[in-house]
Amino acid sequence: MIDPARPDLTLRRAFWAQGRCTSLWHVIFDIAEEMGAVDIDAARRRAGQRVGAGGNHGAVRGGL
């Protein structure tokens, strides 16, 4: 069940009930698109700006 008024609940259901990996951007975008209450293009642009800046990938570059 997708509830556009409760994105937190929708993400939890996707993870626990459907077994979807909600830590991946493309999965989160798929869920948001299914909800229909999100400007998915704007969300992808904003996420791309953050990821493109390298803010989320310092550990990978650091050579775990």
PyMOL CGO cylinders between C-alpha atoms (Angstrom):
from pymol import cmd
from pymol.cgo import CYLINDER

trace = [
    CYLINDER, 0.00, 0.00, 0.00, 1.38, 3.37, -1.01, 0.3, 1, 1, 1, 1, 1, 1,
    CYLINDER, 1.38, 3.37, -1.01, 0.31, 6.32, 1.08, 0.3, 1, 1, 1, 1, 1, 1,
    CYLINDER, 0.31, 6.32, 1.08, 1.48, 9.68, -0.35, 0.3, 1, 1, 1, 1, 1, 1,
    CYLINDER, 1.48, 9.68, -0.35, 0.64, 11.38, 2.94, 0.3, 1, 1, 1, 1, 1, 1,
    CYLINDER, 0.64, 11.38, 2.94, 3.06, 9.10, 4.83, 0.3, 1, 1, 1, 1, 1, 1,
    CYLINDER, 3.06, 9.10, 4.83, 6.33, 8.71, 2.91, 0.3, 1, 1, 1, 1, 1, 1,
    CYLINDER, 6.33, 8.71, 2.91, 8.08, 7.37, 6.04, 0.3, 1, 1, 1, 1, 1, 1,
    CYLINDER, 8.08, 7.37, 6.04, 5.54, 4.57, 6.36, 0.3, 1, 1, 1, 1, 1, 1,
    CYLINDER, 5.54, 4.57, 6.36, 5.73, 3.82, 2.65, 0.3, 1, 1, 1, 1, 1, 1,
    CYLINDER, 5.73, 3.82, 2.65, 9.53, 3.46, 2.84, 0.3, 1, 1, 1, 1, 1, 1,
    CYLINDER, 9.53, 3.46, 2.84, 9.27, 1.22, 5.90, 0.3, 1, 1, 1, 1, 1, 1,
    CYLINDER, 9.27, 1.22, 5.90, 6.75, -1.03, 4.16, 0.3, 1, 1, 1, 1, 1, 1,
    CYLINDER, 6.75, -1.03, 4.16, 8.94, -1.20, 1.07, 0.3, 1, 1, 1, 1, 1, 1,
    CYLINDER, 8.94, -1.20, 1.07, 11.87, -2.33, 3.22, 0.3, 1, 1, 1, 1, 1, 1,
    CYLINDER, 11.87, -2.33, 3.22, 10.18, -4.69, 5.68, 0.3, 1, 1, 1, 1, 1, 1,
    CYLINDER, 10.18, -4.69, 5.68, 7.20, -6.07, 3.72, 0.3, 1, 1, 1, 1, 1, 1,
    CYLINDER, 7.20, -6.07, 3.72, 8.60, -6.04, 0.19, 0.3, 1, 1, 1, 1, 1, 1,
    CYLINDER, 8.60, -6.04, 0.19, 12.29, -6.58, 0.95, 0.3, 1, 1, 1, 1, 1, 1,
    CYLINDER, 12.29, -6.58, 0.95, 13.41, -3.58, -1.09, 0.3, 1, 1, 1, 1, 1, 1,
    CYLINDER, 13.41, -3.58, -1.09, 16.79, -2.01, -0.33, 0.3, 1, 1, 1, 1, 1, 1,
    CYLINDER, 16.79, -2.01, -0.33, 15.83, 1.50, 0.73, 0.3, 1, 1, 1, 1, 1, 1,
    CYLINDER, 15.83, 1.50, 0.73, 19.41, 2.62, 1.20, 0.3, 1, 1, 1, 1, 1, 1,
    CYLINDER, 19.41, 2.62, 1.20, 19.91, 2.93, -2.57, 0.3, 1, 1, 1, 1, 1, 1,
    CYLINDER, 19.91, 2.93, -2.57, 18.95, 6.15, -4.33, 0.3, 1, 1, 1, 1, 1, 1,
    CYLINDER, 18.95, 6.15, -4.33, 17.38, 4.46, -7.35, 0.3, 1, 1, 1, 1, 1, 1,
    CYLINDER, 17.38, 4.46, -7.35, 15.12, 2.35, -5.11, 0.3, 1, 1, 1, 1, 1, 1,
    CYLINDER, 15.12, 2.35, -5.11, 14.05, 5.41, -3.11, 0.3, 1, 1, 1, 1, 1, 1,
    CYLINDER, 14.05, 5.41, -3.11, 13.31, 7.23, -6.37, 0.3, 1, 1, 1, 1, 1, 1,
    CYLINDER, 13.31, 7.23, -6.37, 11.27, 4.25, -7.63, 0.3, 1, 1, 1, 1, 1, 1,
    CYLINDER, 11.27, 4.25, -7.63, 9.21, 4.27, -4.42, 0.3, 1, 1, 1, 1, 1, 1,
    CYLINDER, 9.21, 4.27, -4.42, 8.76, 8.06, -4.59, 0.3, 1, 1, 1, 1, 1, 1,
    CYLINDER, 8.76, 8.06, -4.59, 7.63, 7.78, -8.19, 0.3, 1, 1, 1, 1, 1, 1,
    CYLINDER, 7.63, 7.78, -8.19, 5.09, 5.11, -7.22, 0.3, 1, 1, 1, 1, 1, 1,
    CYLINDER, 5.09, 5.11, -7.22, 3.76, 7.44, -4.53, 0.3, 1, 1, 1, 1, 1, 1,
    CYLINDER, 3.76, 7.44, -4.53, 3.08, 10.10, -7.14, 0.3, 1, 1, 1, 1, 1, 1,
    CYLINDER, 3.08, 10.10, -7.14, 3.36, 12.91, -4.60, 0.3, 1, 1, 1, 1, 1, 1,
    CYLINDER, 3.36, 12.91, -4.60, 6.99, 13.80, -5.33, 0.3, 1, 1, 1, 1, 1, 1,
    CYLINDER, 6.99, 13.80, -5.33, 8.55, 15.83, -8.13, 0.3, 1, 1, 1, 1, 1, 1,
    CYLINDER, 8.55, 15.83, -8.13, 10.89, 12.99, -9.06, 0.3, 1, 1, 1, 1, 1, 1,
    CYLINDER, 10.89, 12.99, -9.06, 12.99, 15.02, -11.51, 0.3, 1, 1, 1, 1, 1, 1,
    CYLINDER, 12.99, 15.02, -11.51, 13.69, 17.69, -8.90, 0.3, 1, 1, 1, 1, 1, 1,
    CYLINDER, 13.69, 17.69, -8.90, 14.53, 15.02, -6.31, 0.3, 1, 1, 1, 1, 1, 1,
    CYLINDER, 14.53, 15.02, -6.31, 16.99, 13.34, -8.69, 0.3, 1, 1, 1, 1, 1, 1,
    CYLINDER, 16.99, 13.34, -8.69, 18.66, 16.68, -9.43, 0.3, 1, 1, 1, 1, 1, 1,
    CYLINDER, 18.66, 16.68, -9.43, 19.03, 17.53, -5.74, 0.3, 1, 1, 1, 1, 1, 1,
    CYLINDER, 19.03, 17.53, -5.74, 20.40, 14.08, -4.92, 0.3, 1, 1, 1, 1, 1, 1,
    CYLINDER, 20.40, 14.08, -4.92, 22.81, 14.29, -7.84, 0.3, 1, 1, 1, 1, 1, 1,
    CYLINDER, 22.81, 14.29, -7.84, 24.14, 17.59, -6.55, 0.3, 1, 1, 1, 1, 1, 1,
    CYLINDER, 24.14, 17.59, -6.55, 24.90, 16.08, -3.15, 0.3, 1, 1, 1, 1, 1, 1,
    CYLINDER, 24.90, 16.08, -3.15, 26.41, 12.85, -4.49, 0.3, 1, 1, 1, 1, 1, 1,
    CYLINDER, 26.41, 12.85, -4.49, 28.31, 14.68, -7.22, 0.3, 1, 1, 1, 1, 1, 1,
    CYLINDER, 28.31, 14.68, -7.22, 29.96, 16.83, -4.57, 0.3, 1, 1, 1, 1, 1, 1,
    CYLINDER, 29.96, 16.83, -4.57, 31.39, 13.66, -3.02, 0.3, 1, 1, 1, 1, 1, 1,
    CYLINDER, 31.39, 13.66, -3.02, 29.78, 14.26, 0.34, 0.3, 1, 1, 1, 1, 1, 1,
    CYLINDER, 29.78, 14.26, 0.34, 28.48, 10.72, 0.73, 0.3, 1, 1, 1, 1, 1, 1,
    CYLINDER, 28.48, 10.72, 0.73, 31.44, 8.75, -0.59, 0.3, 1, 1, 1, 1, 1, 1,
    CYLINDER, 31.44, 8.75, -0.59, 34.42, 9.77, 1.52, 0.3, 1, 1, 1, 1, 1, 1,
    CYLINDER, 34.42, 9.77, 1.52, 34.86, 6.29, 3.00, 0.3, 1, 1, 1, 1, 1, 1,
    CYLINDER, 34.86, 6.29, 3.00, 35.10, 4.72, -0.43, 0.3, 1, 1, 1, 1, 1, 1,
    CYLINDER, 35.10, 4.72, -0.43, 37.79, 7.15, -1.53, 0.3, 1, 1, 1, 1, 1, 1,
    CYLINDER, 37.79, 7.15, -1.53, 39.62, 6.67, 1.76, 0.3, 1, 1, 1, 1, 1, 1,
    CYLINDER, 39.62, 6.67, 1.76, 40.42, 3.05, 0.89, 0.3, 1, 1, 1, 1, 1, 1,
    CYLINDER, 40.42, 3.05, 0.89, 38.49, 1.03, 3.42, 0.3, 1, 1, 1, 1, 1, 1,
]
cmd.load_cgo(trace, "trace")
